[in-house]
Amino acid sequence: MRIDIVTIFPEFFDVLDISLLGKARQTGLIDLGVHNLRDATTDRHRTVDDTPYGGGAGMVMKPEPWGQTLDSILDEKKNADAGPLVIFPSPAGEVFTQAMARELVDEEHLVFGCGRYEGIDQRVFDHTAIRARVRLVSLGDYVLNGGEVAVMAMIEAIGRLIPGVVGNPHSLVEESHEDGLLEAPSYTKPSTWRGLDVPPILLSGNHGAIAAWRREQQLERTRRVRPDLLDRAANEGESPSARP
Ligand SMILES: N#Cc1c(-c2ccc3cc[nH]c3c2)n[nH]c1N
């Protein structure tokens, strides 16, 4: 997978040199390009923002540096459907979910555009949508100062699903949200710790009973902590376990 990131804080993504994603880059599973939006400016101060038309607090990101930077990433010869998917993190976007991560891991090329200030001039989204598929995506219902944190989270959630990135692919299946439920509690040695025992079923060796116990734990935890996930599954006509 090719990933391009447009940002005014390129050093923010230095962390993608380490851990599993860093290894994925070394082995060629992920090809990453980070583009400093200020490199597309022409003034001495490398200005990327200006005051908003219509007034209002804060500053808006100018369209010109975005247009020039995206020109260097998007292949004009490809039609919009054949080219990369351009994702702009935005509090006004569709909420990012594990299902979306699973959908996006099949993309050959993702471009992430990190806004700052009060956001990006709307014409950047409109013009980009002429030449590429565009999605505004939100990390959740809270306010961040820019798109970089959201892009980091999305890249990790998507990148770890690329075959070969995570050592044991089976571990991807038994995680929260993979089957529409929260994961069951986990335990390891010692069997007693500070007077707290591991549930005896987990020491029984009865794998069928262990699987049933874990399933019940998932359902109980999801009912208690995230009943909305059960509602979502019901509305989508799926049993929580029905993950494609
Ligand atoms: N994704 C996401 C976001 C943001 C966000 C994204 C981009 C910019 C650019 C300026 N401020 C931003 C906030 N806030 N909350 C979320 N869940």
The ligand as an SDF file (V2000), in Angstrom:
LIG
                    3D

 17 19  0  0  0  0  0  0  0  0999 V2000
  -10.6050   13.6700   12.3160 N   0  0  0  0  0  0  0  0  0  0  0  0
  -10.8370   14.4630   13.1280 C   0  0  0  0  0  0  0  0  0  0  0  0
  -11.1510   15.3710   14.1770 C   0  0  0  0  0  0  0  0  0  0  0  0
  -10.8180   16.7160   14.3760 C   0  0  0  0  0  0  0  0  0  0  0  0
  -10.0770   17.6520   13.4990 C   0  0  0  0  0  0  0  0  0  0  0  0
   -9.6410   17.2640   12.2360 C   0  0  0  0  0  0  0  0  0  0  0  0
   -8.9780   18.1800   11.4220 C   0  0  0  0  0  0  0  0  0  0  0  0
   -8.7670   19.4870   11.8780 C   0  0  0  0  0  0  0  0  0  0  0  0
   -8.1880   20.6560   11.3110 C   0  0  0  0  0  0  0  0  0  0  0  0
   -8.2990   21.6470   12.2420 C   0  0  0  0  0  0  0  0  0  0  0  0
   -8.9160   21.1690   13.3390 N   0  0  0  0  0  0  0  0  0  0  0  0
   -9.2160   19.8570   13.1380 C   0  0  0  0  0  0  0  0  0  0  0  0
   -9.8760   18.9530   13.9690 C   0  0  0  0  0  0  0  0  0  0  0  0
  -11.3480   17.0970   15.5440 N   0  0  0  0  0  0  0  0  0  0  0  0
  -11.9950   16.0530   16.0890 N   0  0  0  0  0  0  0  0  0  0  0  0
  -11.9030   14.9880   15.2890 C   0  0  0  0  0  0  0  0  0  0  0  0
  -12.4570   13.7540   15.5520 N   0  0  0  0  0  0  0  0  0  0  0  0
  1  2  3  0
  2  3  1  0
  3  4  1  0
  3 16  2  0
  4  5  1  0
  4 14  2  0
  5  6  1  0
  5 13  2  0
  6  7  2  0
  7  8  1  0
  8  9  1  0
  8 12  2  0
  9 10  2  0
 10 11  1  0
 11 12  1  0
 12 13  1  0
 14 15  1  0
 15 16  1  0
 16 17  1  0
M  END
$$$$
